[in-house]
Amino acid sequence: SAPGLWLCTNSVLVSILRKEEKVVSFRAAISGIILLLAALIFVDDTDLFVSSMSPRESIESIATRTQIIVNRWTGALWASGGCLRPIKCWFYAVSFRWEGSDWKYQHKDDMDISLEVPDNKGILHKVKQINFDTPKETLGVKLRVDGKNDGVFTHLYDATTAWAAQMKSAFLYRCEASLALMTTISKTWGYPLQVTTFTWEDCERIMMPA
């Protein structure tokens, strides 16, 4: 019954955000389809989105609206019998600044913003802010908010290296090793591919230790 209860609870939480129009629109790069998202949720992993209302809205204003949405989410979560663990919470703030002839990502130390969430006793804790060039794991994939793949590449390469070291001491026949390749590490490679921009050469390098 756990999956059913999880679905019922989170459907209500998301519907609260959607009812208050706390959603963000994304346009698919290839199809051009516009997606309206309030959150991405998988078990206990939840990503909330907030974007600017206009090209001139400041990052401070966006952070203020983000805190309101976080308060709505945590309040609804409390009402459903759950709570957040502040130590597991973090956020990216994406802002750009003009430097001479190009736009650059703004460093988190140059932003005067903060977010807070309550623990199970109602005590407020500051949420850790992650810089744009720091990879962070979300929904099982280690990504950077600027779209670069070095975090997930390192994760997959290290996983392949560790898998190869274990296989070398396993004393398996060639057919057994081939079966293990297809049923274990290859699944690790395939899961994040849809959200990466690996080249063929990148994939070859990841697979090389195996």
Secondary structure, 3 states (H helix, E strand, C coil): CHHHHHHHHHHHHHHHHHHCCCCEEEECCCCCCEEEECEEEECCEEEECCCCCCCCCCHHHHHHHHHHHHHHHHHHHHHCCCCCCHHHCEEECCCEEEECCEEEECCHHHCCCCCEEECCCCCEEECEEECCCCCEEECCEEECCCCCCHHHHHHHHHHHHHHHHHHHCCCCCHHHHHHHHHHHHHHHHHCCHHHCCCCHHHHHHHHCCC
